[in-house]
Amino acid sequence: MSRVFNFAAGPGVLPVPVLEEAAANLVDYHGEGMSLIEMSHRGAIFSQIIRETKDLLRGLLNIPDTHDVLLLQGGGHTQFAMVPLNLLGAAAEAAYIVSGTWSKKAAAEAAKFCHVNVIGTPSRLAIPAREAVTVANDAAYLYYCMNETINGLEFNYIPDCPECVPLVSDVSSDFLSRPIDFKRHALVFAGAQKNFGPAGLTVVILRKDLLGLASETCPTMLNYQIHAEAGSMYNTPPTFAIWVANLVCKWLISEGGVEVMDRRARERSSLVYQTIDASGGFYVNNIPAQHRSRMNVVFTLAESALTDLFIKEADAQGLKNLRGHRSVGGLRASLFNAMPMAGAEKLSQFMKDFAERHG
Ligand SMILES: Cc1ncc(COP(=O)(O)O)c(C=O)c1O
């Protein structure tokens, strides 16, 4: 089988060695005579995998002892509710930087539970200037989305807030592609289905002193403390997804870790952005260079009627899933950790050829 280049925004491309290892051990897990996904999650084998996965994450991201690692379910959307349910405590207000579709959605969910102080301009989605982020001392937390997958925007700075205000970030689409400063971040969460593994797993890394703030009425499954105390095994965890995430962590270590992923992400995305910028306006991306995402390159064709043809021709060449999110249209090339440089090179070459033929 020849592999295509899969530019999907998630579920997205995974490393081939990980898929091969999972396939080789799917039916008979290392001679156990049964699959891992048939085993009890409380048995010795899976217990070891979940423990090891958390340790591997700790090593990859330098997660300090002050923080807990939770392996949960429910995706980013569940976190949009869990964050306010668990962090509001007695506070009446939380601050949200609304820079794109996902932070806008998170802010709307939080507004069900508290007053939301919106920073940014929801009608014109962009990363605000650093100085524009001001947060009151009595805000329960400051929330931002580090990489806006749909809008192709990525923070190039850590938002400032008073020390007493916990900083929360949705890192779903750039998780494990850049270091995270846990001195600054009180809580980060990510759906696994981009850089970490299959859909169905959600990782939450949070400061331990934030556990226990949820009210009595918080549903059990939405309470971080319950999951922390149960070692992420309060209910049946997504065993397959955690196993594959474990293999992804080992692959990341063998490739050199998160700094190497960051460098590669810059190289891949720079190539595609250069192709856009050198196209004489044939391809358009108006995001300020410092806020362009390394993970999701979003662009349009000046002549939008050519979009379907672009996608059709790219697809025929094995460049798959380049259509932009249905809410914004246009094109999007997601360049997650497992995307080889050859994928960005082939895309760039195709873009140049297409522009030459249709420009
Ligand atoms: C940055 C970000 N946050 C949240 C979500 C929602 O995640 P889920 O579909 O896992 O609920 C996505 C999905 O793509 C995302 O990219």
The ligand as an ORCA input file, in Angstrom:
! r2SCAN-3c Opt
* xyz 0 1
  C      -8.335     23.674     19.283
  C      -9.521     22.765     19.377
  N     -10.257     22.770     20.502
  C     -11.329     21.985     20.653
  C     -11.723     21.129     19.643
  C     -12.934     20.261     19.842
  O     -12.487     18.983     20.077
  P     -13.445     17.715     20.138
  O     -13.981     17.501     18.774
  O     -12.496     16.651     20.577
  O     -14.506     17.990     21.146
  C     -10.982     21.077     18.457
  C     -11.372     20.159     17.373
  O     -10.828     20.117     16.321
  C      -9.868     21.922     18.325
  O      -9.127     21.913     17.203
*
